[in-house]
Amino acid sequence: MPSLEATYAGLKLKSPVVVASSGASEKVEQIKLAEAAGAGAIVMKSLFEKEVCRIAPTPRFAILRHNMKQHQTFTLYSYEQASVWGPERYAQEVERARREIGIPVIPSINCFSDAGWAGYSKMMEQAGAPAIELNISCPHGSITFSGGQVVDNLLHAVDAVRSAVKVPLVVKLSPQLTTPMQVVKEIEKRQISGVVVFNRLTGLDIDIEAERPIMHGAYAGHGGPWAISYPLRWISEMSPQTSLEISASGGVASADDVVKYLLAGATSVQVCTAIYLCGYNVIGTLNTGLSQWMAAKGYERLADFRGKVSGTSILNADQVNRKHHQVASVDEASCSGCGTCAAVCIHFAAEMHNKKARITTHCDGCGLCVHLCPKQAIAMVDM
Ligand SMILES: Cc1cc2nc3c(=O)[nH]c(=O)nc-3n(C[C@H](O)[C@H](O)[C@H](O)COP(=O)(O)O)c2cc1C
């Protein structure tokens, strides 16, 4: 059996799968389920200084479906903000978790004043927190949206906490930063253990009958399996350039996604939406799938492959092989004559002949028809 041993905030984890901060990680009862399912660590629901956010409206979830013909994806759209608790009650839960849970349970705080950042982090440290995650990236309003001095404000908050406590700190970043790599470099100078890349985006959906936003008239958090590509891209760029641990977050739907984040250089992988939609046992599925993939590849530990697809292993524009060496070809026996390829080919290369598709010499090898053919009757072949 390969070892899944990983780290988060310098703490040793038995699995890189970490439960991300959300309503599913607020109470010790929920945390016990995640621990039993095999989580390496848990990040608790964020404690907010802004008190109004502690009362959540109902309902606060929608699943937005984005369908285009047979192509489907979805957004888990949510208006869930803070933990329902104030700092004293939250600290009691941190203390309880320390007594009753065998894996690291990390509080998460989101403040707006220096006194809040320093005071809340001190309370968490005194409650026995093994580390603290700084949620400076909440999609419902955070430093990221405060206007001109975003990076300065963000680093100011990090400094306020760093000078207040000694516990390891992890900074959760927003995908809406314009210069994520530069921010990571700045954070690295501040005795911080790691970064979470990334929190969710802020989105808007509109009820076109009522002509207003669907979620209580407000913006809301949005994400889903489609969201993985963006953090994956940044982690692959950041990991060779920073000594910080990188906890990946965004779009994990299967063990393959965990493998992808580790290949890009993540040191742990957070999961949230999959728990909301599939239950805590999805954590076990992720661990098992990761183990099986490692065993099949002959890897014994995460370090054997972590970061293999990052930095210079990703080609730049000058290095990509641009030679046209393949074109599309139709297997007539499989073609149903539906005409999809002919309808979509922007190169006028696919045409219908005796109720069968045919690819002409206009084909420029783009390969899109291969993915659109409902009968998988088209393949790329060498010229
Ligand atoms: C309902 C919900 C509540 C969340 N609450 C928090 C939170 O309190 N603090 C925080 O830092 N992130 C919060 N997040 C973001 C998640 O921790 C995670 O970073 C994000 O959802 C991306 O991961 P996923 O694609 O696995 O969901 C929340 C996400 C969801 C869906």
The ligand as a Gaussian input file, in Angstrom:
#p B3LYP/6-31G(d) Opt

LIG

0 1
 C      -21.380000      26.289000       0.852000
 C      -19.959000      26.716000       0.924000
 C      -19.484000      27.371000       2.038000
 C      -18.161000      27.794000       2.114000
 N      -17.723000      28.444000       3.211000
 C      -16.422000      28.832000       3.295000
 C      -15.924000      29.466000       4.459000
 O      -16.635000      29.701000       5.418000
 N      -14.616000      29.825000       4.464000
 C      -13.774000      29.593000       3.423000
 O      -12.591000      29.924000       3.491000
 N      -14.225000      28.965000       2.314000
 C      -15.518000      28.580000       2.229000
 N      -15.969000      27.929000       1.110000
 C      -15.031000      27.634000       0.012000
 C      -14.502000      26.217000       0.145000
 O      -13.760000      26.066000       1.325000
 C      -13.621000      25.823000      -1.074000
 O      -12.456000      26.617000      -1.053000
 C      -14.334000      26.034000      -2.398000
 O      -15.676000      25.615000      -2.325000
 C      -13.648000      25.308000      -3.557000
 O      -13.625000      23.930000      -3.364000
 P      -14.730000      22.907000      -3.994000
 O      -14.722000      23.111000      -5.478000
 O      -14.234000      21.549000      -3.559000
 O      -16.028000      23.286000      -3.403000
 C      -17.288000      27.516000       1.031000
 C      -17.766000      26.841000      -0.095000
 C      -19.089000      26.438000      -0.165000
 C      -19.569000      25.707000      -1.369000

